[in-house]
Amino acid sequence: MTQIEPADQRLAKGARARATIARRAAELASVEGLDGLSIGMLAADLGISKSGIATLFGTKEALQLAAVRAARDVFVERVIAPSLRESRGIDRVRTLIDRWFDHIADPPFPGGCFRVATLTEFSSKQGAVHDAIVADREEWLGLLTTEVRKAQEDGDLAVTDPDQLVFELDALVSAANIARQLGDSTRLAAARTITARLLTQR
């Protein structure tokens, strides 16, 4: 008699498979771009059937969205979650920025910062993938602005405009990521130095 796998085990197995495929999709997209992703490419890369991936995701857009979520989860795990364990104020802001730079210096994806790459790719496009990428960026920069504002309220930061400071920090990290991808590590060090000046206490 054939033993039927319990429904909860099938669901758990499906969730693990989706997570594995989405993570690999994010890795490939960091190099090839989200538009360069395809179910066939992933199937060949992972050594599984196209029908298996299609069953889990359905469409290319769903696969792209899963890759965006996977990259976001990695960023939260590496940068945000550990930083929020710091006390509010300048220490938390500095830890957020330090871990952000560490994320650039030792990227989890072969193409460097997933957010920088996909923002460039989808900046002039419309649709669900564009919206997900923009929402992820706005959520991150919004969190950083909130933490900068808290540090300012506590008297820890000599800054009058938190939004402008976060804009400058974002520009520095983005430039550092591009330089690092081009093999120029000195620019990464320079960006860290400039950032330290921007975060000078009173």
C-alpha positions in Angstrom: 0.0 0.0 0.0 1.4 3.4 -1.0 1.9 5.8 2.0 0.5 9.2 1.3 2.7 12.1 2.6 0.8 14.2 5.1 -0.4 17.6 3.8 1.6 19.6 6.3 4.8 17.8 5.2 4.0 18.5 1.6 3.4 22.2 2.4 6.7 22.4 4.4 8.6 20.7 1.5 7.0 23.1 -1.0 7.9 26.1 1.2 11.6 25.0 1.4 11.7 24.4 -2.3 10.3 27.9 -3.0 12.8 29.5 -0.6 15.7 27.7 -2.2 14.6 28.6 -5.8 13.9 32.2 -4.8 17.3 32.6 -3.2 19.0 31.3 -6.3 16.8 33.5 -8.5 18.0 36.5 -6.5 21.7 35.4 -7.0 21.2 35.0 -10.7 19.3 38.3 -11.0 22.1 40.2 -9.3 24.2 39.4 -12.3 21.7 38.8 -15.2 19.0 41.2 -14.1 15.5 40.3 -13.1 14.4 40.5 -16.7 17.1 38.0 -17.6 15.6 35.4 -15.2 13.6 32.6 -16.7 12.1 29.4 -15.5 14.2 27.5 -18.0 17.4 29.2 -16.8 16.7 28.3 -13.2 15.7 24.8 -14.0 19.0 24.2 -15.8 21.0 25.9 -13.1 19.4 23.9 -10.3 19.1 20.6 -12.2 15.3 20.4 -11.7 12.4 20.3 -14.1 10.8 23.5 -15.6 7.4 22.1 -14.7 8.5 21.8 -11.0 9.4 25.5 -10.9 6.3 26.5 -12.9 4.2 24.6 -10.4 5.7 26.5 -7.5 5.7 30.0 -9.0 3.4 29.9 -12.0 4.7 32.9 -13.9 8.0 34.7 -14.5 6.6 37.8 -12.7 5.9 35.7 -9.6 9.4 34.3 -9.8 10.8 37.9 -10.0 8.7 39.0 -7.0 10.0 36.0 -5.0 13.5 36.9 -5.9 12.9 40.5 -4.6 11.5 39.1 -1.4 14.4 36.7 -0.9 16.9 39.5 -1.4 15.0 41.7 1.1 15.0 38.8 3.7 18.8 38.5 3.3 19.2 42.3 3.8 17.0 42.2 6.9 18.9 39.3 8.4 22.4 40.7 7.7 21.8 44.5 8.2 18.6 45.4 9.9 17.8 42.8 12.6 21.3 42.8 14.3 21.3 46.6 14.2 18.0 47.0 15.9 19.4 45.2 18.9 21.5 48.3 19.6 20.2 51.0 21.8 18.4 53.8 19.9 20.5 56.8 19.0 23.8 57.2 17.3 25.1 53.7 18.1 22.1 52.2 16.2 22.5 54.5 13.3 26.2 53.8 13.0 25.6 50.0 13.3 23.0 50.2 10.5 25.4 52.1 8.2 28.4 49.9 9.1 26.4 46.7 8.4 25.1 48.3 5.2 28.7 48.9 4.0 29.6 45.4 5.1 26.8 44.1 3.0 28.4 45.9 0.0 32.0 44.9 0.9 31.1 41.2 1.3 27.9 40.8 -0.7 25.7 37.7 -0.4 25.0 37.9 -4.2 27.6 37.6 -7.0 26.4 40.8 -8.6 26.8 42.9 -5.5 23.9 44.9 -4.0 20.7 43.4 -5.3 18.8 46.6 -4.5 21.2 48.9 -6.5 21.2 46.5 -9.5 17.4 46.1 -9.7 16.6 49.7 -9.0 18.7 50.7 -12.1 17.1 48.0 -14.2 13.4 48.8 -13.2 13.6 52.5 -12.6 11.8 53.3 -15.9 9.4 50.3 -16.0 6.0 49.8 -14.6 4.3 46.9 -12.9 4.3 44.7 -9.8 8.0 44.1 -9.9 8.9 47.8 -10.1 6.4 48.5 -7.3 8.0 45.8 -5.1 11.5 47.1 -5.6 10.5 50.7 -4.9 8.5 49.7 -1.8 11.5 47.8 -0.5 13.8 50.8 -1.0 11.3 53.2 0.6 10.8 51.0 3.6 14.6 50.7 4.2 15.3 54.4 3.7 12.2 55.2 5.8 13.5 53.1 8.7 16.9 54.7 8.4 15.4 58.2 8.4 13.4 57.3 11.5 16.5 56.1 13.3 18.5 59.2 12.3 15.6 61.4 13.6 15.7 59.6 16.9 19.4 60.2 17.2 18.8 63.8 16.4 16.1 64.1 19.0 18.5 62.6 21.6 21.1 65.3 20.7 23.5 62.7 19.2 23.7 64.0 15.7 24.7 67.4 14.3 22.2 67.2 11.5 19.2 69.5 10.8 17.6 67.5 7.9 17.4 63.7 8.4 16.0 63.2 4.9 18.9 64.9 3.3 21.4 62.9 5.4 19.8 59.6 4.4 19.8 60.7 0.8 23.6 61.4 1.1 24.2 58.1 2.8 22.3 56.2 0.1 24.2 58.0 -2.6 27.5 57.1 -0.9 26.7 53.4 -0.5 25.4 53.1 -4.0 28.6 54.7 -5.4 30.7 52.4 -3.2 28.8 49.4 -4.5 29.5 50.3 -8.1 33.2 51.0 -7.4 33.5 47.7 -5.5 31.9 45.8 -8.5 34.5 47.5 -10.7 37.3 46.3 -8.4 38.1 49.7 -6.8 38.1 49.0 -3.1 39.7 52.4 -2.3 36.4 54.0 -3.1 34.6 51.9 -0.5 37.1 53.0 2.1 36.6 56.6 1.0 32.9 56.3 1.3 33.2 54.9 4.9 35.4 57.9 5.8 32.9 60.4 4.4 30.1 58.7 6.2 32.0 58.9 9.5 32.2 62.6 9.0 28.5 62.9 8.3 27.7 61.0 11.5 29.9 63.1 13.7 28.4 63.8 17.1 27.9 67.2 18.5 
